[in-house]
């Protein structure tokens, strides 16, 4: 049986930047889907505080338009040059 993704991946036309809760840039957002997204870190140090299982709020900024959206996420993995997060519901 072939693996089928629960959510289709969406291509991002514009560079979108991930920002952490202390307003520090984490890196570029890519491979977005209905379940979450991946971050290509600007440096290992930038994402060193993100650990699998941890829940954080990440702000995604679209530089050209100035649009900012805050997403509650859970870190799924951090390996190589990628950090994967999934969307979580805030509150009960």
C-alpha positions as CSV (number, residue, x, y, z in Angstrom):
1,X,0.0,0.0,0.0
2,X,1.4,3.4,-1.0
3,X,1.8,6.2,1.6
4,X,-0.7,9.0,1.1
5,X,-0.2,12.3,2.8
6,X,-3.2,13.5,4.9
7,X,-2.7,17.0,3.7
8,X,-1.4,18.1,0.3
9,X,1.7,20.3,0.3
10,X,1.3,23.9,-0.9
11,X,4.0,25.8,-2.7
12,X,4.8,29.2,-1.3
13,X,5.3,31.8,-4.1
14,X,6.9,34.4,-1.8
15,X,9.6,34.0,0.8
16,X,8.0,33.6,4.2
17,X,10.1,33.9,7.3
18,X,9.5,32.1,10.6
19,X,10.0,34.2,13.8
20,X,10.1,32.8,17.3
21,X,8.3,34.1,20.4
22,X,11.3,36.3,21.3
23,X,11.1,37.9,17.8
24,X,14.3,36.2,16.6
25,X,14.4,34.9,13.0
26,X,14.4,31.1,12.7
27,X,14.6,30.8,8.9
28,X,12.6,30.4,5.7
29,X,9.2,28.6,5.7
30,X,8.8,25.9,3.0
31,X,6.8,22.8,2.3
32,X,3.6,24.1,3.9
33,X,0.5,21.8,4.2
34,X,-2.7,21.7,6.2
35,X,-0.9,19.8,8.9
36,X,2.1,22.1,9.4
37,X,5.3,23.3,7.7
38,X,9.0,23.0,7.5
39,X,11.6,25.7,8.3
40,X,15.0,26.0,6.6
41,X,17.0,27.5,9.5
42,X,19.2,30.5,9.0
43,X,21.7,28.8,11.3
44,X,21.9,25.8,13.7
45,X,22.0,28.3,16.6
46,X,18.7,29.9,15.4
47,X,16.8,26.7,16.0
48,X,18.9,25.2,18.8
49,X,16.1,25.9,21.3
50,X,13.4,24.0,19.3
51,X,13.1,20.5,20.6
52,X,10.8,17.7,19.3
53,X,7.5,17.6,21.4
54,X,7.8,21.3,22.4
55,X,4.9,23.6,21.8
56,X,5.6,27.1,20.7
57,X,4.1,30.0,18.8
58,X,5.8,30.8,15.5
59,X,5.0,34.0,13.6
60,X,5.2,33.6,9.8
61,X,6.0,36.9,8.1
62,X,5.6,37.6,4.4
63,X,8.2,40.4,3.8
64,X,6.8,41.8,0.6
65,X,3.3,42.4,2.0
66,X,4.1,42.7,5.6
67,X,1.5,40.2,6.6
68,X,2.1,38.4,9.9
69,X,0.3,35.3,11.2
70,X,1.0,33.6,14.5
71,X,0.6,29.8,14.6
72,X,0.6,27.5,17.7
73,X,2.8,24.6,16.6
74,X,4.5,21.5,18.0
75,X,8.0,20.7,16.9
76,X,8.0,17.3,15.2
77,X,11.6,17.0,14.3
78,X,14.9,18.9,13.9
79,X,17.4,17.2,11.7
80,X,20.0,18.3,9.1
81,X,18.9,21.6,7.5
82,X,15.2,21.3,8.4
83,X,12.8,21.7,11.3
84,X,9.3,20.2,11.0
85,X,6.4,21.6,12.9
86,X,2.7,20.6,13.1
87,X,-0.2,22.9,13.8
88,X,-1.9,22.5,17.2
89,X,-5.0,23.9,18.6
90,X,-4.6,26.4,21.4
91,X,-6.7,26.2,24.5
92,X,-8.7,23.2,25.8
